[in-house]
Amino acid sequence: MMDICFRNARVVDPGRQLDCRADVAVANGKILEVAGSIAGRAAQEVDASDCLLLPGLADIHAHVGGESVAPLSLPVDEAGLLRGVTLLGDAGTAGPRNLERLLAVLDGARTPVAVFLNVHEDGIAVLPQDWQGGLRIEAVREALDRHAGRICGLKAMLSGAFAARVGLEGLKALKQLAAQRELPLMLHLGAEPDEPLPDGWERFCAELPAILDAGDILSHCYTAKPGGLITPDRRFYPQLRDAVRRGVALDTAVALRHFDFARARQGLDDGFVPRTISTDLTRNNWHRCVFDLPETMSRFLALGMPLPEVAACVTVAPRLLLRRPAVEIRAGERAELTLLREHHGPCRFGEEGHSLSGEYRLSPEGVVWEGRYVPAAERTARPR
């Protein structure tokens, strides 16, 4: 007996290089069959004629845990299952001081979350981060010791204050610690336009890519803020190309102000394609501009990336970086699926004065998780 059957979906599984129209049946938490037409009726029939069916989406860069952890962070499932995402990366919401609070919240959530530990003791609970006391690397090391197995990587926000008071030597020490623990290092690119930049800022930006190895992550890769490595004069391109060749991942983490359409267009044209497409979802942007991961996927489709490449950036690639098992749409596999609705017609991404027109948009319809179909939550505000 079929529990769920998706009818006439466009099935896109980049790990299998699969892109076809098919029915997909689920029974007892596993995929029962994938075929052009499946006989019989399921307990729950889903008309997926205007939908994409993908392996469960993974958003490697969001901020969750709720306001008890940090004012900007979201309830976990509002960023996860209810937005079409079956795996989240929490990108440094908590530091050593508030990590246990975050982990306690995650224990009660349905959506699984891989946690990057922020190297600032308060994470993003207090912004801008104050580095007056310098880097407390012992506190980072102690948090890693205490919660081994629950932390998937380290996160550093490269502000002007970080460059001034932690600097390249501190960044190298963090990289050494991450390497000792066999963890990736995620770096936030881009200082705030109004913050003072220290002497040596250009050198700091030029030399930081050389510190990174395969599996490390450069987030906000298309930012136009000071410290972005894709600039109109292309002055950081040699260092950035070397890093990408070594396997350093470019991550979009669009947020409200960490993404620039012109820089993205330039980067894509110049061969700097993202490894992962992510949202940097927070309370500031989940009801405006960013909304969710399917909306962010739609931006990159409008920028000209092919659908199979975009799909790989939200399924295969983030799971590899987070060292989580692959998810495939194949008979006998665990059923972890995301259903996205297709919308055809004029649309706009971003906000006034900083936007891009398109003709195609995706929105979350639901997920299959733990054998059940979970419908997506209604957006309280609609993209234009």
Summary of the structure (lengths in Angstrom):
residues: 384
radius of gyration: 20.5
end to end distance: 41.4
largest distance: 70.2
contacts: 1372
relative contact order: 0.16
helix: 27%
strand: 29%
